[in-house]
Amino acid sequence: MGRPSRKDKIALPDYSEGIQIKTEDEDPRFNNALARGLAILRAFQIDLKLLGNLEIAELTGLPKSTVSRLTFTLTRLGYLRYRAEFGKYELASGVIGLAYPYLASQLVPPIARPLMVELALKTKTNVGLGVQEGMSVLYLEYALGEANPNRLQRPGFRVPVVRTAMGRACVAGMHPQQREAFYVEMRDYYKRDWSRLHDELEDAVSQVQTRGFCIAAGTLRPTTHSVAVPFIHGDGHTILAINSQGHSSNLSQEVMVRNGKKLVELAAEVRRRLADAPQGPSLGH
């Protein structure tokens, strides 16, 4: 089976899956007003680039009057921009300033990138590095190797943990107690589907324990196959994963196993280089 025609409309996955928008908490130390402002920013996604106040209210569960005040404030602060021609808001450049200090302080992406590019070209797959954030994985780095790439992966791109090899590798990288606590959170979110998803996650954990990587075929998109390895940062708290993915027509089980072994080698080399690297960001070099 070949690639779908360019004329065929491809159904995109739900990239907002797994995002929990929290706007209040009973703990007296929790600032509800701050949480509501951040909830509005989190409501914008790759397939929800323009949102009106009513749509934001529906996504966050906040009263429309509250949303109106917060969107006005976020616009004045440079985090949102109002598009009069649509009567809706979009994210503005101010959000980049929030993310940059975090991205610049990460030691793994600049060390991993040249190795990822090399592997992407050799395997003709797309290689990504992601970090677990709640029930999602956020891309920190990527390298495109497909002959005709049509992918959304960029730093900050989000995918659900349960649907991807990268996410499942992150679960496999958790300590058992941490994993069980995470399962409780996932069960409350997925409810009826949890029994099946739990079995798939446990299978991925078993794959990683047995051979160092896990495979997910068609779990996010029917035409995408992927393989991933966990990568635990030296602090022991940051759970990362490195994946290799591409069109299903090019990735048989045998090929994915071979790519998985290459990812294990890549992760080992990143650890070796990371141990020799100076600590802290190297700005301007």
VEXBA-465734 format. One record per residue (C-alpha): residue in one letter; residue number from 1; x, y, z. Coordinates in nm, 3 decimals. Layout:
BEGIN
{resn = a&resi = NUM&x = X&y = Y&z = Z}
...
***
This chain:
BEGIN
{resn = m&resi = 1&x = 0.000&y = 0.000&z = 0.000}
{resn = g&resi = 2&x = 0.150&y = 0.332&z = -0.109}
{resn = r&resi = 3&x = 0.121&y = 0.678&z = 0.035}
{resn = p&resi = 4&x = -0.221&y = 0.844&z = 0.031}
{resn = s&resi = 5&x = -0.294&y = 1.079&z = -0.256}
{resn = r&resi = 6&x = -0.234&y = 1.447&z = -0.193}
{resn = k&resi = 7&x = -0.601&y = 1.495&z = -0.281}
{resn = d&resi = 8&x = -0.711&y = 1.265&z = 0.003}
{resn = k&resi = 9&x = -0.799&y = 1.448&z = 0.323}
{resn = i&resi = 10&x = -0.601&y = 1.298&z = 0.610}
{resn = a&resi = 11&x = -0.776&y = 1.293&z = 0.945}
{resn = l&resi = 12&x = -0.544&y = 1.442&z = 1.205}
{resn = p&resi = 13&x = -0.519&y = 1.291&z = 1.553}
{resn = d&resi = 14&x = -0.654&y = 1.482&z = 1.851}
{resn = y&resi = 15&x = -0.340&y = 1.666&z = 1.959}
{resn = s&resi = 16&x = -0.521&y = 1.810&z = 2.262}
{resn = e&resi = 17&x = -0.565&y = 1.459&z = 2.403}
{resn = g&resi = 18&x = -0.420&y = 1.427&z = 2.750}
{resn = i&resi = 19&x = -0.412&y = 1.799&z = 2.824}
{resn = q&resi = 20&x = -0.571&y = 1.866&z = 3.161}
{resn = i&resi = 21&x = -0.668&y = 2.229&z = 3.202}
{resn = k&resi = 22&x = -0.678&y = 2.304&z = 3.576}
{resn = t&resi = 23&x = -0.838&y = 2.632&z = 3.677}
{resn = e&resi = 24&x = -0.893&y = 2.591&z = 4.052}
{resn = d&resi = 25&x = -0.780&y = 2.394&z = 4.355}
{resn = e&resi = 26&x = -0.888&y = 2.374&z = 4.718}
{resn = d&resi = 27&x = -0.531&y = 2.422&z = 4.842}
{resn = p&resi = 28&x = -0.514&y = 2.781&z = 4.980}
{resn = r&resi = 29&x = -0.168&y = 2.822&z = 4.826}
{resn = f&resi = 30&x = -0.313&y = 2.770&z = 4.476}
{resn = n&resi = 31&x = -0.375&y = 3.094&z = 4.286}
{resn = n&resi = 32&x = -0.689&y = 3.040&z = 4.080}
{resn = a&resi = 33&x = -0.654&y = 3.364&z = 3.881}
{resn = l&resi = 34&x = -0.304&y = 3.269&z = 3.763}
{resn = a&resi = 35&x = -0.420&y = 2.915&z = 3.677}
{resn = r&resi = 36&x = -0.706&y = 3.052&z = 3.467}
{resn = g&resi = 37&x = -0.474&y = 3.276&z = 3.267}
{resn = l&resi = 38&x = -0.241&y = 2.986&z = 3.196}
{resn = a&resi = 39&x = -0.537&y = 2.764&z = 3.111}
{resn = i&resi = 40&x = -0.631&y = 3.006&z = 2.833}
{resn = l&resi = 41&x = -0.281&y = 2.986&z = 2.685}
{resn = r&resi = 42&x = -0.291&y = 2.604&z = 2.702}
{resn = a&resi = 43&x = -0.621&y = 2.600&z = 2.514}
{resn = f&resi = 44&x = -0.442&y = 2.695&z = 2.190}
{resn = q&resi = 45&x = -0.316&y = 2.391&z = 1.998}
{resn = i&resi = 46&x = -0.170&y = 2.305&z = 1.658}
{resn = d&resi = 47&x = -0.522&y = 2.252&z = 1.521}
{resn = l&resi = 48&x = -0.680&y = 2.528&z = 1.734}
{resn = k&resi = 49&x = -0.474&y = 2.829&z = 1.630}
{resn = l&resi = 50&x = -0.757&y = 3.084&z = 1.639}
{resn = l&resi = 51&x = -1.003&y = 3.091&z = 1.927}
{resn = g&resi = 52&x = -1.280&y = 3.331&z = 2.026}
{resn = n&resi = 53&x = -1.385&y = 3.403&z = 2.383}
{resn = l&resi = 54&x = -1.682&y = 3.167&z = 2.361}
{resn = e&resi = 55&x = -1.465&y = 2.882&z = 2.231}
{resn = i&resi = 56&x = -1.208&y = 2.943&z = 2.504}
{resn = a&resi = 57&x = -1.485&y = 2.942&z = 2.764}
{resn = e&resi = 58&x = -1.606&y = 2.604&z = 2.636}
{resn = l&resi = 59&x = -1.254&y = 2.458&z = 2.635}
{resn = t&resi = 60&x = -1.161&y = 2.580&z = 2.981}
{resn = g&resi = 61&x = -1.497&y = 2.569&z = 3.156}
{resn = l&resi = 62&x = -1.457&y = 2.933&z = 3.259}
{resn = p&resi = 63&x = -1.737&y = 3.195&z = 3.245}
{resn = k&resi = 64&x = -1.725&y = 3.401&z = 2.926}
{resn = s&resi = 65&x = -1.698&y = 3.724&z = 3.127}
{resn = t&resi = 66&x = -1.387&y = 3.589&z = 3.302}
{resn = v&resi = 67&x = -1.239&y = 3.480&z = 2.971}
{resn = s&resi = 68&x = -1.299&y = 3.825&z = 2.821}
{resn = r&resi = 69&x = -1.104&y = 3.995&z = 3.101}
{resn = l&resi = 70&x = -0.821&y = 3.744&z = 3.082}
{resn = t&resi = 71&x = -0.784&y = 3.754&z = 2.703}
{resn = f&resi = 72&x = -0.776&y = 4.135&z = 2.720}
{resn = t&resi = 73&x = -0.502&y = 4.118&z = 2.986}
{resn = l&resi = 74&x = -0.300&y = 3.854&z = 2.799}
{resn = t&resi = 75&x = -0.324&y = 4.064&z = 2.483}
{resn = r&resi = 76&x = -0.197&y = 4.374&z = 2.662}
{resn = l&resi = 77&x = 0.093&y = 4.166&z = 2.803}
{resn = g&resi = 78&x = 0.191&y = 4.036&z = 2.458}
{resn = y&resi = 79&x = 0.093&y = 3.671&z = 2.501}
{resn = l&resi = 80&x = -0.212&y = 3.688&z = 2.274}
{resn = r&resi = 81&x = -0.291&y = 3.886&z = 1.958}
{resn = y&resi = 82&x = -0.645&y = 3.978&z = 1.853}
{resn = r&resi = 83&x = -0.729&y = 3.913&z = 1.486}
{resn = a&resi = 84&x = -1.010&y = 4.155&z = 1.409}
{resn = e&resi = 85&x = -1.082&y = 3.998&z = 1.069}
{resn = f&resi = 86&x = -1.176&y = 3.673&z = 1.244}
{resn = g&resi = 87&x = -1.294&y = 3.812&z = 1.575}
{resn = k&resi = 88&x = -1.061&y = 3.568&z = 1.748}
{resn = y&resi = 89&x = -0.730&y = 3.546&z = 1.929}
{resn = e&resi = 90&x = -0.404&y = 3.370&z = 1.848}
{resn = l&resi = 91&x = -0.085&y = 3.316&z = 2.046}
{resn = a&resi = 92&x = 0.163&y = 3.603&z = 2.020}
{resn = s&resi = 93&x = 0.541&y = 3.615&z = 2.037}
{resn = g&resi = 94&x = 0.541&y = 3.673&z = 2.412}
{resn = v&resi = 95&x = 0.497&y = 3.300&z = 2.472}
{resn = i&resi = 96&x = 0.838&y = 3.235&z = 2.313}
{resn = g&resi = 97&x = 1.000&y = 3.436&z = 2.590}
{resn = l&resi = 98&x = 0.847&y = 3.199&z = 2.844}
{resn = a&resi = 99&x = 0.980&y = 2.890&z = 2.669}
{resn = y&resi = 100&x = 1.326&y = 3.010&z = 2.567}
{resn = p&resi = 101&x = 1.500&y = 3.000&z = 2.909}
{resn = y&resi = 102&x = 1.386&y = 2.639&z = 2.949}
{resn = l&resi = 103&x = 1.494&y = 2.535&z = 2.600}
{resn = a&resi = 104&x = 1.830&y = 2.712&z = 2.628}
{resn = s&resi = 105&x = 1.908&y = 2.537&z = 2.956}
{resn = q&resi = 106&x = 1.856&y = 2.186&z = 2.816}
{resn = l&resi = 107&x = 2.185&y = 2.002&z = 2.770}
{resn = v&resi = 108&x = 2.061&y = 1.696&z = 2.582}
{resn = p&resi = 109&x = 1.915&y = 1.845&z = 2.256}
{resn = p&resi = 110&x = 2.233&y = 2.012&z = 2.121}
{resn = i&resi = 111&x = 2.435&y = 1.699&z = 2.197}
{resn = a&resi = 112&x = 2.176&y = 1.463&z = 2.050}
{resn = r&resi = 113&x = 2.093&y = 1.662&z = 1.736}
{resn = p&resi = 114&x = 2.394&y = 1.572&z = 1.514}
{resn = l&resi = 115&x = 2.350&y = 1.206&z = 1.603}
{resn = m&resi = 116&x = 1.978&y = 1.231&z = 1.530}
{resn = v&resi = 117&x = 2.042&y = 1.391&z = 1.191}
{resn = e&resi = 118&x = 2.289&y = 1.116&z = 1.102}
{resn = l&resi = 119&x = 2.043&y = 0.842&z = 1.203}
{resn = a&resi = 120&x = 1.753&y = 1.012&z = 1.021}
{resn = l&resi = 121&x = 1.950&y = 1.018&z = 0.696}
{resn = k&resi = 122&x = 2.069&y = 0.658&z = 0.733}
{resn = t&resi = 123&x = 1.726&y = 0.515&z = 0.816}
{resn = k&resi = 124&x = 1.518&y = 0.759&z = 0.605}
{resn = t&resi = 125&x = 1.296&y = 0.813&z = 0.908}
{resn = n&resi = 126&x = 1.219&y = 1.113&z = 1.125}
{resn = v&resi = 127&x = 1.405&y = 1.110&z = 1.455}
{resn = g&resi = 128&x = 1.275&y = 1.308&z = 1.752}
{resn = l&resi = 129&x = 1.368&y = 1.387&z = 2.111}
{resn = g&resi = 130&x = 1.083&y = 1.454&z = 2.353}
{resn = v&resi = 131&x = 1.022&y = 1.518&z = 2.721}
{resn = q&resi = 132&x = 0.724&y = 1.394&z = 2.922}
{resn = e&resi = 133&x = 0.488&y = 1.668&z = 3.041}
{resn = g&resi = 134&x = 0.187&y = 1.525&z = 3.217}
{resn = m&resi = 135&x = 0.001&y = 1.290&z = 2.984}
{resn = s&resi = 136&x = 0.179&y = 1.434&z = 2.679}
{resn = v&resi = 137&x = 0.527&y = 1.434&z = 2.530}
{resn = l&resi = 138&x = 0.671&y = 1.762&z = 2.403}
{resn = y&resi = 139&x = 0.929&y = 1.759&z = 2.123}
{resn = l&resi = 140&x = 1.257&y = 1.931&z = 2.213}
{resn = e&resi = 141&x = 1.443&y = 1.842&z = 1.893}
{resn = y&resi = 142&x = 1.380&y = 1.667&z = 1.562}
{resn = a&resi = 143&x = 1.556&y = 1.557&z = 1.242}
{resn = l&resi = 144&x = 1.367&y = 1.481&z = 0.921}
{resn = g&resi = 145&x = 1.490&y = 1.189&z = 0.711}
{resn = e&resi = 146&x = 1.189&y = 1.084&z = 0.505}
{resn = a&resi = 147&x = 1.218&y = 1.139&z = 0.131}
{resn = n&resi = 148&x = 0.893&y = 1.340&z = 0.126}
{resn = p&resi = 149&x = 0.836&y = 1.450&z = 0.485}
{resn = n&resi = 150&x = 0.493&y = 1.585&z = 0.570}
{resn = r&resi = 151&x = 0.525&y = 1.607&z = 0.944}
{resn = l&resi = 152&x = 0.429&y = 1.855&z = 1.214}
{resn = q&resi = 153&x = 0.719&y = 1.778&z = 1.449}
{resn = r&resi = 154&x = 0.889&y = 2.091&z = 1.577}
{resn = p&resi = 155&x = 1.018&y = 2.193&z = 1.921}
{resn = g&resi = 156&x = 0.707&y = 2.228&z = 2.135}
{resn = f&resi = 157&x = 0.496&y = 1.988&z = 1.925}
{resn = r&resi = 158&x = 0.281&y = 1.776&z = 2.157}
{resn = v&resi = 159&x = 0.167&y = 1.414&z = 2.126}
{resn = p&resi = 160&x = -0.029&y = 1.199&z = 2.375}
{resn = v&resi = 161&x = 0.171&y = 0.954&z = 2.587}
{resn = v&resi = 162&x = -0.058&y = 0.655&z = 2.534}
{resn = r&resi = 163&x = -0.072&y = 0.674&z = 2.152}
{resn = t&resi = 164&x = 0.299&y = 0.699&z = 2.070}
{resn = a&resi = 165&x = 0.616&y = 0.494&z = 2.101}
{resn = m&resi = 166&x = 0.786&y = 0.805&z = 2.242}
{resn = g&resi = 167&x = 0.525&y = 0.842&z = 2.514}
{resn = r&resi = 168&x = 0.525&y = 0.474&z = 2.599}
{resn = a&resi = 169&x = 0.904&y = 0.476&z = 2.621}
{resn = c&resi = 170&x = 0.874&y = 0.758&z = 2.877}
{resn = v&resi = 171&x = 0.636&y = 0.542&z = 3.082}
{resn = a&resi = 172&x = 0.883&y = 0.254&z = 3.062}
{resn = g&resi = 173&x = 1.155&y = 0.487&z = 3.192}
{resn = m&resi = 174&x = 0.965&y = 0.563&z = 3.513}
{resn = h&resi = 175&x = 1.038&y = 0.400&z = 3.847}
{resn = p&resi = 176&x = 0.767&y = 0.140&z = 3.929}
{resn = q&resi = 177&x = 0.609&y = 0.354&z = 4.204}
{resn = q&resi = 178&x = 0.609&y = 0.660&z = 3.981}
{resn = r&resi = 179&x = 0.454&y = 0.455&z = 3.700}
{resn = e&resi = 180&x = 0.174&y = 0.325&z = 3.923}
{resn = a&resi = 181&x = 0.091&y = 0.679&z = 4.040}
{resn = f&resi = 182&x = 0.087&y = 0.790&z = 3.677}
{resn = y&resi = 183&x = -0.147&y = 0.502&z = 3.590}
{resn = v&resi = 184&x = -0.397&y = 0.628&z = 3.850}
{resn = e&resi = 185&x = -0.401&y = 0.968&z = 3.682}
{resn = m&resi = 186&x = -0.436&y = 0.808&z = 3.337}
{resn = r&resi = 187&x = -0.719&y = 0.582&z = 3.453}
{resn = d&resi = 188&x = -0.919&y = 0.880&z = 3.578}
{resn = y&resi = 189&x = -0.871&y = 1.055&z = 3.243}
{resn = y&resi = 190&x = -0.934&y = 0.767&z = 3.001}
{resn = k&resi = 191&x = -1.199&y = 0.583&z = 3.204}
{resn = r&resi = 192&x = -1.365&y = 0.327&z = 2.969}
{resn = d&resi = 193&x = -1.059&y = 0.284&z = 2.745}
{resn = w&resi = 194&x = -0.817&y = 0.246&z = 3.032}
{resn = s&resi = 195&x = -0.813&y = -0.135&z = 3.052}
{resn = r&resi = 196&x = -0.696&y = -0.168&z = 2.690}
{resn = l&resi = 197&x = -0.455&y = 0.123&z = 2.713}
{resn = h&resi = 198&x = -0.306&y = -0.014&z = 3.036}
{resn = d&resi = 199&x = -0.233&y = -0.344&z = 2.863}
{resn = e&resi = 200&x = -0.065&y = -0.163&z = 2.573}
{resn = l&resi = 201&x = 0.148&y = 0.047&z = 2.809}
{resn = e&resi = 202&x = 0.252&y = -0.260&z = 3.009}
{resn = d&resi = 203&x = 0.346&y = -0.435&z = 2.684}
{resn = a&resi = 204&x = 0.565&y = -0.136&z = 2.594}
{resn = v&resi = 205&x = 0.730&y = -0.149&z = 2.938}
{resn = s&resi = 206&x = 0.801&y = -0.519&z = 2.882}
{resn = q&resi = 207&x = 0.949&y = -0.445&z = 2.538}
{resn = v&resi = 208&x = 1.187&y = -0.186&z = 2.684}
{resn = q&resi = 209&x = 1.290&y = -0.414&z = 2.969}
{resn = t&resi = 210&x = 1.357&y = -0.697&z = 2.723}
{resn = r&resi = 211&x = 1.532&y = -0.522&z = 2.435}
{resn = g&resi = 212&x = 1.571&y = -0.155&z = 2.527}
{resn = f&resi = 213&x = 1.306&y = -0.009&z = 2.294}
{resn = c&resi = 214&x = 0.934&y = -0.030&z = 2.220}
{resn = i&resi = 215&x = 0.736&y = -0.028&z = 1.895}
{resn = a&resi = 216&x = 0.402&y = 0.141&z = 1.826}
{resn = a&resi = 217&x = 0.251&y = 0.067&z = 1.484}
{resn = g&resi = 218&x = -0.039&y = 0.284&z = 1.370}
{resn = t&resi = 219&x = -0.136&y = 0.392&z = 1.722}
{resn = l&resi = 220&x = -0.145&y = 0.768&z = 1.659}
{resn = r&resi = 221&x = -0.193&y = 0.766&z = 1.284}
{resn = p&resi = 222&x = -0.281&y = 0.446&z = 1.095}
{resn = t&resi = 223&x = -0.007&y = 0.512&z = 0.840}
{resn = t&resi = 224&x = 0.270&y = 0.590&z = 1.090}
{resn = h&resi = 225&x = 0.495&y = 0.335&z = 1.258}
{resn = s&resi = 226&x = 0.743&y = 0.432&z = 1.528}
{resn = v&resi = 227&x = 0.999&y = 0.292&z = 1.769}
{resn = a&resi = 228&x = 1.145&y = 0.469&z = 2.072}
{resn = v&resi = 229&x = 1.388&y = 0.437&z = 2.363}
{resn = p&resi = 230&x = 1.366&y = 0.604&z = 2.706}
{resn = f&resi = 231&x = 1.637&y = 0.847&z = 2.807}
{resn = i&resi = 232&x = 1.653&y = 0.943&z = 3.174}
{resn = h&resi = 233&x = 1.843&y = 1.265&z = 3.235}
{resn = g&resi = 234&x = 2.124&y = 1.264&z = 3.488}
{resn = d&resi = 235&x = 1.908&y = 1.435&z = 3.752}
{resn = g&resi = 236&x = 1.686&y = 1.126&z = 3.756}
{resn = h&resi = 237&x = 1.368&y = 1.334&z = 3.735}
{resn = t&resi = 238&x = 1.350&y = 1.442&z = 3.371}
{resn = i&resi = 239&x = 1.211&y = 1.163&z = 3.153}
{resn = l&resi = 240&x = 1.300&y = 1.193&z = 2.786}
{resn = a&resi = 241&x = 1.262&y = 0.960&z = 2.489}
{resn = i&resi = 242&x = 1.412&y = 0.936&z = 2.141}
{resn = n&resi = 243&x = 1.206&y = 0.798&z = 1.854}
{resn = s&resi = 244&x = 1.234&y = 0.697&z = 1.491}
{resn = q&resi = 245&x = 0.919&y = 0.708&z = 1.282}
{resn = g&resi = 246&x = 0.796&y = 0.704&z = 0.926}
{resn = h&resi = 247&x = 0.532&y = 0.582&z = 0.686}
{resn = s&resi = 248&x = 0.409&y = 0.230&z = 0.755}
{resn = s&resi = 249&x = 0.479&y = 0.119&z = 0.396}
{resn = n&resi = 250&x = 0.852&y = 0.165&z = 0.459}
{resn = l&resi = 251&x = 0.876&y = 0.025&z = 0.811}
{resn = s&resi = 252&x = 0.828&y = -0.348&z = 0.851}
{resn = q&resi = 253&x = 0.864&y = -0.513&z = 1.191}
{resn = e&resi = 254&x = 1.217&y = -0.620&z = 1.098}
{resn = v&resi = 255&x = 1.315&y = -0.266&z = 0.998}
{resn = m&resi = 256&x = 1.171&y = -0.118&z = 1.317}
{resn = v&resi = 257&x = 1.363&y = -0.368&z = 1.530}
{resn = r&resi = 258&x = 1.680&y = -0.271&z = 1.348}
{resn = n&resi = 259&x = 1.605&y = 0.099&z = 1.399}
{resn = g&resi = 260&x = 1.529&y = 0.034&z = 1.765}
{resn = k&resi = 261&x = 1.875&y = -0.114&z = 1.816}
{resn = k&resi = 262&x = 2.026&y = 0.192&z = 1.649}
{resn = l&resi = 263&x = 1.831&y = 0.415&z = 1.888}
{resn = v&resi = 264&x = 1.971&y = 0.223&z = 2.185}
{resn = e&resi = 265&x = 2.321&y = 0.287&z = 2.049}
{resn = l&resi = 266&x = 2.239&y = 0.655&z = 1.988}
{resn = a&resi = 267&x = 2.113&y = 0.698&z = 2.345}
{resn = a&resi = 268&x = 2.430&y = 0.538&z = 2.484}
{resn = e&resi = 269&x = 2.646&y = 0.775&z = 2.277}
{resn = v&resi = 270&x = 2.446&y = 1.078&z = 2.396}
{resn = r&resi = 271&x = 2.505&y = 0.969&z = 2.757}
{resn = r&resi = 272&x = 2.877&y = 0.934&z = 2.690}
{resn = r&resi = 273&x = 2.902&y = 1.280&z = 2.531}
{resn = l&resi = 274&x = 2.681&y = 1.432&z = 2.799}
{resn = a&resi = 275&x = 2.917&y = 1.307&z = 3.069}
{resn = d&resi = 276&x = 3.207&y = 1.489&z = 2.898}
{resn = a&resi = 277&x = 3.015&y = 1.809&z = 2.824}
{resn = p&resi = 278&x = 3.046&y = 2.125&z = 3.040}
{resn = q&resi = 279&x = 2.740&y = 2.181&z = 3.255}
{resn = g&resi = 280&x = 2.510&y = 2.471&z = 3.168}
{resn = p&resi = 281&x = 2.403&y = 2.629&z = 2.837}
{resn = s&resi = 282&x = 2.670&y = 2.730&z = 2.587}
{resn = l&resi = 283&x = 2.520&y = 3.049&z = 2.450}
{resn = g&resi = 284&x = 2.673&y = 3.193&z = 2.139}
{resn = h&resi = 285&x = 2.881&y = 2.885&z = 2.051}
***
